[in-house]
């Protein structure tokens, strides 16, 4: 059994991406641990009552992400969230679950075994104290953490009024990428994703679409080979040659979306090419 802990904003074990958003929680209760590799994280969220198609797409996407070394984030709810966590674990990957209750609370009921697996290969996170029940008002707040620890949020299936869409709105506010899985036009569970797609969300049919949108395509292959000319061609690295920069400044200098800059910085930090400096600035090692 993993020992529960508490991590403080800016301290060791606090999710670095979450620390970069507006008004992050000052303290997180944890079980398991967040590691450097979790800078490359993508949230996969959706309905608690998905169709077989929705479950299938959640498995295809989460499995592909895990196989590529990306941490899968979700909210441990029944349905799409559970499919995402289980598939990431089955593929030997890491996963992070963000809870809308105390970490010690049996919610969803009977999820103890899945929680144990998650803490062995990832972490449970909650801003709520032990014993806090899963009150409805807790979940919108929890959703901002799901998006905050992730580079992107992928909505698989969701009705027009859904907590998954709240997560997507938080993602937009935090400068994260929002993506959606297309579904049947006459399926009520397609209302959320289709609405997001109409508003400009990137369509997702596989994990490759996500990796490409975040600039992580070929990530596994690139780690095994050398890239001697990368600093000459990568716009973020070129912009960092002049000294420490905030992600927002890098977005302005390069013309890249903030979500893409955050993804590139996370990848470079995992690779040990850049380090995070005082005040959230980044600089080349």
C-alpha positions in Angstrom: 0.0 0.0 0.0 1.4 3.4 -1.0 1.7 6.0 1.7 -0.4 9.1 1.2 1.5 12.4 1.0 1.0 16.1 0.5 2.9 18.2 -2.0 3.1 22.0 -2.0 3.1 24.3 -5.0 6.7 24.8 -6.2 7.9 21.9 -4.1 9.3 18.5 -5.0 6.6 16.2 -6.5 4.2 18.9 -7.4 3.1 18.6 -11.1 5.2 21.2 -12.9 2.6 21.9 -15.7 -0.1 22.5 -13.0 2.2 25.0 -11.3 2.2 27.1 -14.5 -1.5 27.7 -14.7 -3.5 30.6 -13.0 -4.5 29.9 -9.4 -3.1 26.3 -9.0 -4.0 24.5 -5.8 -1.5 25.4 -3.1 -1.5 21.8 -1.8 -2.2 18.4 -3.4 -2.9 15.2 -1.6 -1.1 12.3 -3.3 -0.8 8.6 -3.4 2.0 7.3 -5.7 4.2 10.0 -7.3 4.5 12.4 -10.1 7.9 12.1 -12.0 9.7 14.1 -14.6 8.3 11.9 -17.4 4.8 13.1 -16.5 5.6 16.4 -18.2 4.4 14.6 -21.3 0.8 14.0 -20.3 -2.5 14.0 -22.2 -5.9 13.8 -20.6 -8.5 11.4 -22.1 -12.0 12.1 -20.7 -15.6 11.4 -21.6 -19.0 10.0 -20.7 -19.7 7.8 -17.7 -22.0 5.8 -19.9 -20.2 5.4 -23.2 -21.2 3.3 -26.1 -19.0 0.3 -27.2 -17.6 2.7 -29.9 -16.6 5.2 -27.2 -14.9 2.5 -25.1 -13.1 1.2 -28.1 -11.8 4.7 -29.1 -10.7 5.4 -25.5 -8.7 2.2 -25.5 -7.2 2.8 -28.9 -6.1 6.4 -28.0 -4.9 5.7 -24.5 -3.0 2.5 -25.5 -1.2 4.4 -28.3 -0.3 7.3 -26.0 1.0 4.9 -23.3 3.0 2.9 -25.9 4.6 6.2 -27.0 5.7 7.1 -23.5 3.0 9.7 -22.8 1.3 9.6 -19.4 -2.5 9.3 -19.6 -4.5 11.5 -17.3 -8.2 11.2 -16.4 -10.7 11.5 -13.5 -11.2 7.8 -12.5 -15.0 8.1 -13.2 -16.7 5.0 -14.6 -16.8 4.8 -18.4 -14.3 6.6 -20.6 -12.1 7.6 -17.7 -11.7 4.1 -16.4 -11.1 2.7 -19.9 -8.3 5.3 -20.3 -6.6 4.4 -17.0 -6.9 0.6 -17.4 -5.6 0.6 -21.0 -2.6 2.8 -20.1 -1.7 0.3 -17.3 -2.3 -2.7 -19.5 0.2 -1.2 -22.0 2.8 -0.8 -19.4 2.4 3.0 -19.3 1.9 5.6 -16.6 -1.4 7.1 -15.6 -2.5 9.9 -13.3 -6.0 10.0 -11.8 -7.4 13.3 -10.4 -10.2 12.8 -7.8 -13.1 14.9 -6.8 -13.1 13.5 -3.3 -10.6 12.4 -0.7 -8.0 9.9 -1.9 -9.0 7.5 0.8 -12.7 7.5 -0.2 -14.0 4.5 -2.0 -15.2 6.3 -5.1 -16.1 5.1 -7.6 -17.3 2.3 -5.4 -15.2 -0.8 -5.8 -12.3 1.0 -7.5 -9.8 0.0 -4.9 -7.9 -2.5 -7.1 -7.6 0.0 -10.0 -6.4 2.7 -7.6 -3.7 0.3 -6.4 -2.5 -0.3 -9.9 -2.5 3.4 -10.6 -0.3 4.2 -7.6 2.2 1.5 -8.7 2.6 3.2 -12.1 1.6 6.8 -11.6 -0.4 8.7 -9.0 -3.7 9.7 -7.5 -4.1 13.4 -6.9 -6.7 15.4 -5.1 -7.0 18.9 -3.6 -9.6 17.6 -1.2 -8.7 16.4 2.3 -9.1 12.8 3.4 -12.6 11.8 4.0 -14.1 14.4 1.7 -17.2 12.8 -0.1 -17.6 13.1 -3.9 -20.0 16.1 -3.8 -21.2 17.4 -7.2 -19.6 20.8 -6.6 -16.1 19.2 -6.3 -15.9 18.0 -9.9 -15.7 21.3 -11.8 -12.7 22.2 -9.5 -11.2 18.8 -10.0 -11.5 19.2 -13.8 -9.2 22.2 -13.8 -6.5 20.0 -12.3 -7.0 17.3 -15.0 -6.4 19.9 -17.7 -3.7 21.7 -15.7 -1.4 18.6 -15.4 -1.9 17.9 -19.2 -0.6 19.2 -22.4 -3.9 18.5 -24.1 -7.5 17.3 -23.3 -9.1 14.7 -25.6 -12.9 14.4 -25.3 -14.1 11.0 -26.5 -17.9 11.0 -25.9 -19.9 13.6 -24.0 -23.4 15.1 -24.0 -24.0 18.8 -24.7 -23.9 19.5 -21.0 -21.1 17.5 -19.6 -18.3 17.7 -17.1 -15.9 16.7 -19.9 -16.8 20.0 -21.6 -15.9 21.9 -18.4 -12.5 20.2 -18.6 -12.2 21.4 -22.2 -13.1 25.0 -21.2 -10.5 24.9 -18.5 -7.9 23.6 -21.0 -8.6 26.5 -23.3 -8.2 29.0 -20.4 -4.9 27.3 -19.5 -3.5 27.4 -23.0 -3.8 23.7 -23.5 -4.8 21.9 -26.8 -8.4 20.7 -27.0 -9.2 17.7 -29.2 -12.3 15.6 -29.8 -13.2 12.2 -31.3 -15.8 12.5 -34.0 -18.9 10.4 -33.5 -22.2 9.7 -35.2 -24.2 12.8 -35.9 -27.4 11.4 -34.4 -25.8 10.1 -31.2 -26.5 12.3 -28.1 -23.0 11.4 -26.9 -21.6 13.1 -30.0 -23.0 16.5 -29.1 -20.1 17.5 -26.9 -17.3 16.4 -29.3 -19.1 17.8 -32.4 -19.6 21.1 -30.7 -15.9 21.3 -29.8 -15.0 20.4 -33.4 -17.2 23.2 -34.7 -15.4 25.6 -32.4 -12.0 24.6 -33.8 -10.9 21.6 -31.7 -8.5 19.2 -33.5 -10.2 15.9 -34.6 -8.7 12.7 -33.2 -9.0 9.3 -34.7 -5.9 7.8 -33.1 -3.0 8.6 -30.8 -0.9 9.6 -33.9 -3.2 12.6 -34.4 -2.5 13.7 -30.8 1.2 13.2 -31.0 1.4 15.1 -34.4 -0.7 18.1 -33.1 1.6 18.4 -30.0 4.8 18.1 -32.1 5.6 14.7 -30.4 5.3 12.5 -33.6 8.2 10.1 -33.8 9.1 10.9 -30.2 10.1 7.3 -29.3 12.3 7.0 -32.4 13.9 10.3 -31.9 15.1 9.4 -28.4 17.0 6.5 -29.7 18.9 8.5 -32.3 21.0 11.6 -32.4 19.7 15.0 -33.5 22.8 17.1 -34.0 21.0 19.8 -36.0 17.9 20.1 -33.8 19.0 23.3 -32.1 19.5 24.9 -35.5 16.0 24.0 -36.7 13.8 24.1 -33.6 12.3 27.6 -33.2 11.8 27.2 -29.4 15.4 26.3 -28.9 16.6 29.1 -31.2 14.5 31.6 -29.2 16.1 30.3 -26.0 19.6 31.0 -27.2 19.2 34.6 -26.1 18.5 33.6 -22.5 15.7 32.6 -20.2 12.2 33.0 -21.5 8.6 32.5 -20.2 6.4 30.1 -22.3 4.2 33.1 -23.3 7.2 35.0 -24.5 8.4 32.0 -26.6 4.9 31.8 -28.1 5.1 35.4 -29.2 8.7 35.1 -30.5 8.1 31.9 -32.5 4.5 32.5 -33.6 3.6 29.0 -32.3 0.4 28.4 -30.2 1.1 28.4 -26.4 -0.1 24.7 -26.3 2.6 23.8 -28.8 5.3 25.7 -27.0 4.4 24.0 -23.7 4.5 20.6 -25.4 8.0 21.4 -26.9 9.3 22.6 -23.5 8.0 19.5 -21.8 9.7 17.3 -24.3 13.0 19.2 -24.1 12.9 19.1 -20.3 12.3 15.4 -20.2 15.2 15.0 -22.6 17.4 17.1 -20.3 17.9 19.9 -22.9 16.3 22.7 -21.0 15.7 23.5 -17.3 13.0 25.4 -15.6 14.3 28.6 -14.0 13.1 31.1 -11.5 9.6 32.5 -12.1 8.7 29.8 -14.6 11.3 30.8 -17.1 13.1 28.2 -19.2 16.7 28.2 -20.4 19.0 25.9 -22.3 21.3 23.7 -20.3 
